[in-house]
Amino acid sequence: MSRKQTEVLVSRQHDRRSLFVETWLRIRTNPGALLGLVVLILIILLMVYSFIFISHAQISAYNSANRFQPPSAAYPFGTDDMGRDLFVRTIYGTRYSLSVAFGSIAFAVIVGVFLGAVAGFYGGLLEDVIMRASDVLASIPALLLGMVIVTVMGQSLINLMLAVGVSSIPNFVRMTRASVITVKGNEYVEAAQAIGMPSFRIIFSQVLPNSISPLIVSATARLGVATISASALSFIGFGVPVPTPEWGALVSAGRDFLRTAPHLTLFPGFFIMVTVFACSLLGDGLRDALDPRLKK
C-alpha cells in the first residue's frame, strides 16, 4: 500500500471517529436523548437477563394457590389468573417484543434502502414502478396488512417480524430516494462515474454513506412504532403463539380482569409505553445531533 493510500485510509477512519464522537457529544448534552438512550440500554439488558437467568419452566409454572396476588416483595408485579409470576413473564417477554422491533426494522431498512437507492439513482421507469408500488403498500393500514400476512403465513416470531416490517418499507424507500437524489449530483459521484466505477459500487460506497444520517434517525424512531404494531397484533391474537408472554399478549390476557386485577395489564403496558417513549426521545436526539444545520 502506497503512502498516499495509507493517508487516505487513516483520514477516512479519523472522519468516522470524529462523526461518532461529535454525535455522542451532542447526545450527551441533550437530556432527553440521553434519558432515552439509558432507558433503551436498560431494557436491552433486561432482555439479555431473560436469556441467561429465566427459563421457560419459570414462566409456565402453574400455582393455583397464588392466583391474582397483588404486587408484593415476593411477586413485584403480582401474579396472573394461573398463579404465574407476572414479573418473570414480563421480563421474559422483553426478548420477543424487542426481537420483533429490531428484526422488523432491520428487514424494512434492508429492503427499503435498497429499493429507494435504486429508484433515486437510476430514475426513469424503474423509479416509477418502485415508487408506485411503495405508494400502494403505504395506502394499506399497517394493522390490517399485518393481520393478512400473519393469517397467510401462520403465527410465529419470524412471520410477526415480517408483518411489522413490511409496513415500514415505504417510509425507508421514500427517505432513501430523496437522500440519493440530493447526493447523486455531487462532484465525487460524477468523478466515480467518470473513472468507470460500477453503478452499484457507486451507490453503496459513495452515495449511501453520505446520505445515511436521516436513515439512522428514522430507524430509531420507527423502533417505537414497530413495538406498538407488534403489541397490537399480539393483543388481537395475531402475534406470537400462545402462551408466549409477549407484552401485547400479556395486556390482552389481563383485560378480562381490569377491575379485580389491574396489575395484569398495568405492568406490560408500562413496558410498552416506556420503550416507545425511549425510542422517540433517542430519535429526536439523533435528529438534532446529525442535523448539519446545527453544526458549527
BELKA-V260042 format. One record per pair of residues at least 24 apart in sequence whose ideal C-beta (glycine too) atoms are under 10 Angstrom apart, sorted by the first residue. I is the first residue (numbers start at 0). J is the second residue. D is the distance in Angstrom with one decimal. If there is no record, write none. Layout:
# BELKA-V260042
I & J & D
I & J & D
This chain:
# BELKA-V260042
11 & 208 & 9.9
15 & 208 & 9.5
18 & 212 & 9.1
18 & 288 & 10.0
18 & 289 & 8.7
21 & 288 & 7.7
21 & 289 & 9.2
21 & 294 & 7.7
22 & 212 & 9.0
22 & 215 & 9.1
22 & 284 & 9.4
22 & 285 & 7.4
22 & 288 & 4.7
22 & 289 & 6.3
23 & 288 & 8.2
24 & 288 & 8.3
25 & 284 & 7.7
25 & 285 & 8.9
25 & 287 & 6.7
25 & 288 & 3.6
25 & 289 & 8.3
25 & 290 & 9.3
25 & 293 & 7.8
25 & 294 & 8.8
26 & 281 & 8.0
26 & 284 & 5.1
26 & 285 & 7.1
26 & 287 & 8.5
26 & 288 & 5.4
26 & 289 & 9.9
27 & 284 & 9.6
27 & 288 & 9.5
28 & 284 & 9.6
28 & 287 & 9.9
28 & 288 & 9.2
29 & 280 & 8.8
29 & 281 & 9.6
29 & 283 & 8.3
29 & 284 & 4.6
29 & 285 & 9.4
29 & 287 & 6.4
29 & 288 & 7.2
30 & 280 & 9.2
30 & 284 & 9.1
31 & 276 & 10.0
31 & 277 & 10.0
31 & 279 & 9.1
31 & 280 & 4.6
31 & 281 & 8.5
31 & 283 & 6.5
31 & 284 & 6.1
31 & 287 & 9.4
32 & 219 & 9.9
32 & 277 & 10.0
32 & 280 & 5.9
32 & 281 & 5.7
32 & 282 & 8.6
32 & 283 & 6.7
32 & 284 & 2.0
32 & 285 & 7.0
32 & 286 & 9.2
32 & 287 & 7.4
32 & 288 & 7.3
33 & 280 & 8.6
33 & 281 & 8.9
33 & 284 & 7.4
34 & 276 & 9.1
34 & 277 & 7.5
34 & 280 & 5.9
34 & 281 & 8.7
34 & 284 & 9.0
35 & 219 & 8.9
35 & 223 & 9.8
35 & 273 & 10.0
35 & 276 & 7.4
35 & 277 & 4.3
35 & 278 & 6.9
35 & 279 & 7.1
35 & 280 & 3.0
35 & 281 & 3.7
35 & 282 & 7.8
35 & 283 & 8.0
35 & 284 & 6.5
35 & 285 & 9.4
36 & 219 & 9.8
36 & 277 & 7.7
36 & 280 & 8.1
36 & 281 & 5.4
36 & 284 & 7.5
36 & 285 & 9.4
37 & 277 & 8.2
37 & 280 & 9.8
37 & 281 & 9.5
38 & 273 & 6.2
38 & 274 & 7.9
38 & 276 & 7.6
38 & 277 & 3.9
38 & 278 & 9.1
38 & 280 & 7.9
38 & 281 & 8.6
39 & 97 & 9.3
39 & 219 & 9.0
39 & 222 & 8.3
39 & 223 & 9.9
39 & 273 & 9.3
39 & 274 & 7.4
39 & 276 & 9.9
39 & 277 & 4.6
39 & 278 & 6.7
39 & 280 & 8.9
39 & 281 & 6.2
40 & 277 & 9.1
41 & 273 & 9.2
41 & 277 & 8.7
42 & 90 & 9.9
42 & 93 & 6.4
42 & 96 & 9.0
42 & 97 & 6.8
42 & 270 & 7.6
42 & 273 & 7.4
42 & 274 & 5.8
42 & 277 & 7.2
42 & 278 & 9.8
43 & 93 & 8.4
43 & 97 & 6.8
43 & 101 & 9.2
44 & 93 & 9.5
45 & 89 & 9.1
45 & 90 & 5.5
45 & 91 & 9.6
45 & 92 & 10.0
45 & 93 & 5.0
45 & 94 & 9.0
45 & 97 & 8.8
45 & 270 & 8.8
46 & 90 & 8.3
46 & 91 & 9.4
46 & 92 & 9.5
46 & 93 & 4.4
46 & 94 & 5.1
46 & 95 & 9.2
46 & 96 & 8.6
46 & 97 & 5.2
46 & 98 & 8.0
46 & 101 & 9.8
47 & 93 & 9.1
47 & 94 & 8.8
48 & 90 & 6.7
48 & 91 & 9.6
48 & 93 & 8.4
48 & 94 & 9.7
49 & 87 & 8.7
49 & 89 & 9.6
49 & 90 & 5.2
49 & 91 & 4.9
49 & 92 & 8.1
49 & 93 & 5.6
49 & 94 & 5.1
49 & 95 & 9.5
49 & 97 & 9.8
49 & 244 & 10.0
50 & 91 & 9.3
50 & 93 & 9.5
50 & 94 & 6.3
52 & 87 & 9.6
52 & 90 & 9.0
52 & 91 & 10.0
53 & 84 & 9.8
53 & 87 & 5.9
53 & 88 & 9.0
53 & 90 & 6.4
53 & 91 & 5.0
53 & 93 & 9.7
53 & 94 & 8.9
54 & 87 & 9.6
54 & 91 & 9.0
55 & 91 & 8.2
55 & 243 & 9.7
57 & 83 & 8.8
57 & 84 & 7.3
57 & 87 & 5.3
57 & 88 & 8.7
57 & 90 & 10.0
57 & 91 & 7.7
58 & 83 & 6.7
58 & 84 & 7.8
58 & 85 & 9.9
58 & 87 & 5.7
58 & 88 & 5.0
58 & 89 & 9.6
58 & 90 & 9.1
58 & 91 & 4.9
58 & 92 & 8.5
58 & 242 & 8.2
58 & 243 & 8.9
58 & 244 & 5.7
59 & 83 & 7.1
59 & 88 & 9.0
59 & 91 & 9.9
59 & 242 & 6.7
59 & 244 & 9.1
60 & 84 & 7.8
60 & 87 & 8.9
66 & 260 & 9.1
67 & 256 & 7.3
67 & 259 & 6.8
67 & 260 & 4.9
67 & 262 & 9.0
67 & 263 & 8.4
68 & 260 & 9.0
68 & 262 & 9.1
69 & 260 & 7.8
69 & 261 & 9.6
69 & 262 & 6.5
70 & 262 & 5.7
70 & 265 & 9.1
70 & 266 & 8.3
74 & 262 & 9.4
75 & 262 & 9.9
75 & 266 & 8.7
76 & 249 & 9.9
76 & 262 & 6.3
76 & 263 & 8.8
76 & 265 & 8.4
76 & 266 & 4.5
76 & 267 & 8.7
76 & 269 & 9.6
77 & 253 & 10.0
77 & 260 & 7.0
77 & 261 & 9.5
77 & 262 & 4.3
77 & 263 & 7.3
77 & 265 & 9.0
77 & 266 & 7.9
78 & 260 & 8.8
78 & 262 & 9.0
78 & 263 & 9.0
79 & 244 & 9.5
79 & 249 & 8.3
79 & 252 & 6.9
79 & 253 & 7.0
79 & 256 & 8.3
79 & 260 & 7.7
79 & 262 & 9.1
79 & 263 & 5.7
80 & 252 & 7.9
80 & 253 & 8.4
80 & 255 & 8.3
80 & 256 & 6.6
80 & 259 & 9.7
80 & 260 & 7.7
80 & 263 & 7.8
81 & 242 & 9.2
81 & 252 & 9.6
83 & 242 & 9.2
83 & 244 & 8.6
85 & 244 & 8.8
85 & 249 & 7.6
85 & 253 & 8.6
85 & 260 & 9.4
85 & 262 & 6.8
85 & 263 & 6.7
85 & 265 & 9.5
85 & 266 & 6.2
85 & 267 & 8.0
86 & 266 & 7.6
87 & 244 & 8.6
88 & 242 & 9.2
88 & 243 & 9.7
88 & 244 & 4.0
88 & 245 & 9.8
88 & 246 & 9.8
88 & 248 & 9.7
88 & 249 & 6.5
88 & 252 & 9.5
88 & 266 & 9.5
88 & 267 & 8.4
89 & 244 & 7.0
89 & 246 & 7.2
89 & 249 & 6.5
89 & 266 & 5.5
89 & 267 & 5.5
89 & 269 & 9.0
89 & 270 & 6.2
90 & 244 & 9.1
90 & 270 & 8.9
91 & 243 & 8.9
91 & 244 & 5.4
91 & 245 & 9.4
91 & 249 & 9.9
92 & 230 & 9.9
92 & 233 & 9.4
92 & 239 & 9.4
92 & 243 & 7.7
92 & 244 & 4.2
92 & 245 & 5.1
92 & 246 & 5.2
92 & 247 & 8.9
92 & 248 & 7.6
92 & 249 & 6.1
92 & 267 & 7.0
92 & 270 & 7.9
93 & 244 & 9.4
93 & 245 & 9.4
93 & 246 & 7.9
93 & 270 & 7.3
93 & 274 & 8.9
94 & 156 & 9.6
94 & 243 & 9.8
94 & 244 & 9.6
94 & 245 & 9.1
95 & 156 & 6.6
95 & 159 & 8.5
95 & 229 & 8.2
95 & 233 & 8.4
95 & 238 & 8.3
95 & 239 & 5.7
95 & 243 & 6.2
95 & 244 & 7.6
95 & 245 & 4.3
95 & 246 & 7.8
95 & 247 & 9.3
95 & 248 & 8.6
96 & 225 & 9.5
96 & 226 & 6.1
96 & 229 & 6.3
96 & 230 & 6.8
96 & 233 & 8.5
96 & 238 & 9.6
96 & 239 & 9.6
96 & 244 & 9.7
96 & 245 & 5.8
96 & 246 & 4.7
96 & 247 & 7.7
96 & 248 & 9.7
96 & 249 & 9.7
96 & 267 & 9.1
96 & 270 & 7.6
96 & 271 & 7.5
96 & 274 & 7.3
97 & 222 & 8.8
97 & 225 & 9.8
97 & 226 & 7.9
97 & 229 & 9.5
97 & 246 & 9.6
97 & 274 & 7.7
98 & 156 & 6.6
98 & 157 & 9.8
98 & 159 & 9.2
98 & 160 & 7.5
98 & 229 & 9.2
98 & 239 & 9.5
98 & 245 & 9.6
99 & 156 & 6.9
99 & 157 & 9.5
99 & 159 & 5.4
99 & 160 & 5.4
99 & 161 & 9.9
99 & 162 & 9.1
99 & 163 & 6.0
99 & 164 & 8.9
99 & 225 & 6.8
99 & 226 & 7.7
99 & 228 & 8.6
99 & 229 & 4.2
99 & 230 & 8.9
99 & 232 & 9.0
99 & 233 & 8.8
99 & 238 & 8.2
99 & 239 & 8.0
99 & 245 & 7.8
99 & 246 & 9.8
99 & 247 & 9.6
100 & 160 & 8.9
100 & 163 & 7.8
100 & 164 & 9.8
100 & 221 & 8.8
100 & 222 & 5.2
100 & 223 & 8.1
100 & 224 & 8.8
100 & 225 & 4.4
100 & 226 & 4.6
100 & 227 & 9.2
100 & 228 & 8.8
100 & 229 & 6.4
100 & 230 & 9.5
100 & 274 & 7.7
100 & 275 & 9.5
100 & 278 & 8.2
101 & 160 & 8.9
101 & 218 & 9.7
101 & 222 & 7.1
101 & 225 & 8.1
101 & 226 & 9.7
102 & 156 & 8.1
102 & 157 & 8.0
102 & 159 & 8.7
102 & 160 & 4.0
102 & 161 & 8.8
102 & 163 & 8.4
102 & 164 & 7.3
102 & 225 & 8.8
102 & 229 & 9.6
103 & 145 & 9.8
103 & 159 & 7.9
103 & 160 & 4.6
103 & 161 & 7.4
103 & 162 & 7.9
103 & 163 & 3.9
103 & 164 & 3.5
103 & 165 & 8.3
103 & 166 & 8.7
103 & 167 & 6.8
103 & 221 & 8.7
103 & 222 & 9.0
103 & 224 & 9.5
103 & 225 & 4.8
103 & 226 & 9.4
103 & 228 & 7.8
103 & 229 & 7.2
104 & 160 & 9.2
104 & 163 & 8.4
104 & 164 & 6.8
104 & 167 & 6.5
104 & 171 & 9.0
104 & 217 & 9.3
104 & 218 & 5.5
104 & 219 & 8.7
104 & 220 & 9.8
104 & 221 & 5.5
104 & 222 & 5.7
104 & 224 & 8.8
104 & 225 & 5.5
104 & 226 & 9.8
104 & 278 & 9.9
105 & 160 & 8.5
105 & 164 & 7.7
105 & 218 & 8.5
106 & 157 & 9.8
106 & 160 & 6.3
106 & 161 & 6.6
106 & 163 & 8.7
106 & 164 & 3.8
106 & 165 & 8.0
106 & 167 & 8.3
106 & 168 & 8.3
107 & 160 & 9.7
107 & 161 & 9.8
107 & 163 & 8.4
107 & 164 & 4.4
107 & 165 & 7.4
107 & 166 & 8.1
107 & 167 & 3.7
107 & 168 & 5.0
107 & 169 & 9.0
107 & 170 & 7.5
107 & 171 & 5.7
107 & 172 & 9.3
107 & 217 & 9.8
107 & 218 & 8.2
107 & 221 & 7.2
107 & 225 & 8.2
108 & 164 & 8.8
108 & 167 & 8.3
108 & 168 & 9.0
108 & 170 & 9.9
108 & 171 & 5.7
108 & 175 & 9.1
108 & 214 & 7.0
108 & 215 & 9.6
108 & 217 & 8.7
108 & 218 & 5.6
108 & 221 & 8.7
109 & 164 & 9.2
109 & 168 & 9.5
109 & 171 & 8.9
110 & 164 & 7.9
110 & 165 & 8.4
110 & 167 & 9.3
110 & 168 & 5.3
110 & 171 & 7.7
110 & 172 & 8.2
111 & 164 & 9.2
111 & 165 & 10.0
111 & 167 & 7.2
111 & 168 & 4.5
111 & 169 & 7.3
111 & 170 & 6.9
111 & 171 & 2.7
111 & 172 & 4.7
111 & 173 & 8.4
111 & 174 & 7.9
111 & 175 & 6.4
111 & 176 & 9.5
111 & 214 & 8.8
111 & 217 & 9.4
111 & 218 & 9.7
112 & 168 & 9.6
112 & 171 & 5.7
112 & 172 & 8.1
112 & 174 & 8.7
112 & 175 & 4.9
112 & 176 & 9.8
112 & 178 & 9.5
112 & 179 & 9.5
112 & 202 & 9.9
112 & 203 & 9.8
112 & 207 & 7.1
112 & 210 & 9.7
112 & 211 & 8.8
112 & 214 & 6.5
112 & 218 & 9.5
113 & 171 & 9.3
113 & 172 & 9.0
113 & 175 & 8.3
113 & 202 & 9.1
113 & 203 & 9.4
113 & 207 & 9.7
114 & 168 & 7.5
114 & 169 & 9.4
114 & 171 & 8.3
114 & 172 & 5.1
114 & 175 & 7.7
114 & 176 & 8.4
115 & 168 & 9.2
115 & 169 & 9.4
115 & 170 & 9.7
115 & 171 & 6.2
115 & 172 & 4.2
115 & 173 & 6.8
115 & 174 & 6.8
115 & 175 & 2.8
115 & 176 & 4.3
115 & 177 & 8.1
115 & 178 & 7.9
115 & 179 & 6.8
115 & 180 & 9.8
115 & 207 & 9.6
115 & 210 & 9.8
115 & 214 & 9.1
116 & 172 & 9.2
116 & 175 & 5.4
116 & 176 & 7.7
116 & 178 & 8.7
116 & 179 & 5.4
116 & 183 & 9.6
116 & 199 & 9.1
116 & 202 & 5.1
116 & 203 & 7.8
116 & 206 & 6.8
116 & 207 & 6.0
116 & 210 & 8.7
117 & 172 & 9.6
117 & 175 & 9.2
117 & 176 & 8.9
117 & 179 & 8.8
117 & 198 & 9.3
117 & 199 & 8.8
117 & 202 & 7.6
118 & 172 & 7.0
118 & 173 & 9.3
118 & 175 & 8.1
118 & 176 & 4.9
118 & 179 & 7.9
118 & 180 & 9.1
119 & 172 & 9.3
119 & 173 & 9.7
119 & 175 & 6.6
119 & 176 & 3.9
119 & 177 & 7.2
119 & 178 & 7.3
119 & 179 & 3.1
119 & 180 & 4.7
119 & 181 & 8.6
119 & 182 & 8.7
119 & 183 & 6.8
119 & 202 & 8.9
119 & 206 & 8.2
119 & 210 & 8.9
120 & 175 & 9.9
120 & 176 & 8.9
120 & 179 & 5.4
120 & 180 & 8.4
120 & 182 & 9.4
120 & 183 & 5.7
120 & 188 & 9.1
120 & 198 & 6.8
120 & 199 & 9.0
120 & 201 & 7.7
120 & 202 & 5.4
120 & 206 & 6.5
120 & 207 & 9.6
121 & 179 & 9.7
121 & 183 & 9.8
121 & 198 & 7.5
121 & 202 & 9.3
122 & 176 & 9.6
122 & 179 & 9.9
122 & 180 & 8.3
122 & 183 & 9.3
126 & 176 & 7.5
126 & 180 & 9.5
129 & 172 & 6.8
129 & 176 & 8.0
130 & 169 & 9.2
130 & 172 & 7.3
130 & 173 & 7.8
130 & 176 & 7.1
132 & 168 & 9.7
132 & 169 & 8.9
132 & 172 & 8.8
133 & 168 & 7.1
133 & 169 & 4.4
133 & 170 & 9.1
133 & 171 & 9.4
133 & 172 & 4.5
133 & 173 & 6.7
133 & 176 & 8.8
134 & 169 & 7.3
134 & 172 & 9.5
134 & 173 & 9.1
135 & 169 & 8.9
136 & 165 & 7.2
136 & 166 & 7.7
136 & 167 & 10.0
136 & 168 & 6.4
136 & 169 & 5.2
136 & 172 & 8.7
137 & 166 & 8.2
137 & 167 & 9.9
137 & 168 & 8.6
137 & 169 & 3.8
137 & 170 & 7.8
137 & 172 & 8.8
137 & 173 & 8.3
138 & 169 & 9.0
139 & 165 & 9.3
139 & 166 & 7.7
139 & 169 & 9.6
140 & 166 & 8.4
141 & 165 & 8.6
141 & 166 & 3.7
141 & 167 & 8.1
141 & 224 & 8.3
141 & 225 & 9.7
141 & 227 & 9.5
141 & 228 & 5.7
141 & 231 & 8.8
141 & 232 & 9.5
142 & 166 & 8.4
142 & 227 & 9.8
142 & 228 & 7.0
142 & 231 & 5.9
142 & 232 & 7.1
142 & 235 & 8.2
142 & 237 & 8.9
144 & 228 & 9.7
145 & 228 & 6.4
145 & 229 & 8.5
145 & 231 & 8.1
145 & 232 & 5.1
145 & 235 & 9.7
145 & 237 & 6.6
145 & 238 & 9.2
146 & 231 & 9.8
146 & 232 & 7.0
146 & 235 & 7.6
146 & 236 & 9.4
146 & 237 & 5.2
147 & 237 & 9.5
148 & 232 & 9.5
148 & 237 & 8.9
149 & 232 & 6.7
149 & 236 & 9.3
149 & 237 & 4.5
149 & 238 & 7.8
149 & 239 & 9.8
150 & 237 & 7.3
153 & 240 & 9.1
154 & 232 & 9.6
154 & 233 & 9.6
154 & 236 & 8.6
154 & 237 & 7.0
154 & 238 & 7.1
154 & 239 & 6.6
154 & 240 & 4.9
154 & 241 & 8.9
154 & 243 & 9.5
155 & 238 & 9.8
155 & 239 & 7.0
155 & 240 & 7.2
156 & 229 & 9.9
156 & 238 & 8.9
156 & 239 & 5.3
156 & 240 & 8.9
156 & 243 & 8.2
156 & 245 & 9.0
157 & 239 & 9.8
158 & 237 & 9.5
158 & 238 & 9.7
158 & 239 & 9.0
159 & 228 & 9.3
159 & 229 & 6.1
159 & 232 & 6.5
159 & 233 & 7.7
159 & 237 & 7.9
159 & 238 & 5.6
159 & 239 & 5.9
159 & 240 & 9.8
159 & 245 & 8.5
160 & 225 & 8.9
160 & 229 & 8.3
162 & 228 & 8.1
162 & 229 & 8.4
162 & 232 & 6.5
162 & 237 & 7.6
162 & 238 & 9.0
163 & 221 & 9.8
163 & 224 & 8.7
163 & 225 & 5.1
163 & 226 & 8.9
163 & 227 & 9.4
163 & 228 & 4.7
163 & 229 & 5.2
163 & 230 & 9.9
163 & 231 & 9.4
163 & 232 & 7.2
163 & 238 & 9.6
164 & 221 & 9.6
164 & 225 & 7.5
164 & 228 & 9.4
164 & 229 & 10.0
166 & 221 & 9.9
166 & 224 & 8.8
166 & 225 & 8.9
166 & 228 & 6.9
167 & 217 & 9.1
167 & 218 & 8.9
167 & 221 & 5.5
167 & 222 & 10.0
167 & 224 & 7.2
167 & 225 & 6.7
167 & 228 & 8.5
170 & 217 & 6.5
170 & 218 & 9.5
170 & 220 & 9.6
170 & 221 & 6.8
170 & 224 & 9.0
171 & 213 & 9.9
171 & 214 & 6.8
171 & 217 & 6.8
171 & 218 & 7.8
171 & 221 & 8.3
173 & 217 & 9.8
174 & 210 & 9.1
174 & 213 & 5.7
174 & 214 & 6.3
174 & 216 & 9.3
174 & 217 & 5.7
174 & 218 & 9.7
175 & 206 & 9.6
175 & 207 & 7.8
175 & 210 & 7.4
175 & 211 & 9.3
175 & 213 & 8.7
175 & 214 & 6.5
175 & 217 & 9.5
177 & 210 & 8.7
177 & 213 & 8.3
178 & 206 & 8.3
178 & 207 & 8.2
178 & 209 & 8.5
178 & 210 & 3.4
178 & 211 & 8.0
178 & 212 & 8.4
178 & 213 & 6.0
178 & 214 & 7.2
179 & 206 & 5.5
179 & 207 & 7.5
179 & 209 & 9.6
179 & 210 & 6.0
180 & 206 & 9.8
180 & 210 & 9.3
181 & 206 & 9.7
181 & 209 & 9.3
181 & 210 & 6.8
181 & 213 & 9.9
182 & 206 & 5.2
182 & 207 & 8.5
182 & 208 & 9.4
182 & 209 & 5.2
182 & 210 & 4.8
183 & 209 & 9.8
183 & 210 & 9.0
185 & 209 & 7.6
211 & 289 & 9.0
212 & 285 & 8.3
212 & 286 & 8.8
212 & 288 & 9.1
212 & 289 & 4.0
212 & 290 & 8.0
212 & 291 & 8.0
213 & 285 & 9.7
213 & 286 & 8.1
213 & 289 & 7.6
213 & 290 & 9.3
214 & 289 & 10.0
215 & 282 & 9.1
215 & 285 & 6.1
215 & 286 & 9.2
215 & 288 & 9.8
215 & 289 & 6.7
216 & 281 & 9.3
216 & 282 & 5.8
216 & 283 & 8.4
216 & 284 & 9.2
216 & 285 & 4.7
216 & 286 & 4.5
216 & 287 & 9.2
216 & 288 & 8.9
216 & 289 & 6.2
216 & 290 & 8.8
217 & 282 & 7.7
217 & 285 & 9.5
217 & 286 & 8.9
218 & 278 & 9.8
218 & 282 & 8.5
218 & 285 & 9.3
219 & 277 & 9.9
219 & 278 & 6.2
219 & 279 & 8.9
219 & 280 & 9.7
219 & 281 & 5.4
219 & 282 & 4.2
219 & 283 & 9.1
219 & 284 & 8.8
219 & 285 & 5.6
219 & 286 & 8.7
220 & 278 & 6.5
220 & 279 & 6.5
220 & 280 & 9.9
220 & 281 & 8.2
220 & 282 & 3.3
220 & 283 & 7.7
220 & 285 & 8.4
220 & 286 & 8.0
221 & 278 & 8.1
221 & 282 & 8.1
222 & 274 & 8.0
222 & 275 & 8.4
222 & 277 & 8.9
222 & 278 & 4.3
222 & 279 & 9.1
222 & 281 & 8.4
222 & 282 & 7.9
223 & 271 & 9.4
223 & 272 & 9.9
223 & 274 & 6.9
223 & 275 & 3.8
223 & 276 & 7.5
223 & 277 & 7.8
223 & 278 & 3.6
223 & 279 & 5.3
223 & 280 & 9.4
223 & 281 & 9.1
223 & 282 & 7.5
224 & 275 & 7.9
224 & 278 & 8.3
224 & 279 & 9.4
225 & 275 & 9.5
225 & 278 & 8.8
226 & 270 & 9.4
226 & 271 & 6.3
226 & 272 & 9.7
226 & 274 & 5.2
226 & 275 & 5.6
226 & 277 & 9.9
226 & 278 & 7.2
227 & 271 & 7.0
227 & 272 & 9.5
227 & 274 & 9.1
227 & 275 & 6.0
227 & 278 & 9.9
229 & 271 & 9.4
230 & 267 & 8.4
230 & 268 & 8.8
230 & 270 & 9.5
230 & 271 & 5.3
230 & 274 & 9.4
230 & 275 & 9.2
231 & 271 & 9.7
234 & 271 & 9.9
246 & 270 & 5.6
246 & 271 & 5.2
246 & 274 & 8.4
247 & 271 & 7.4
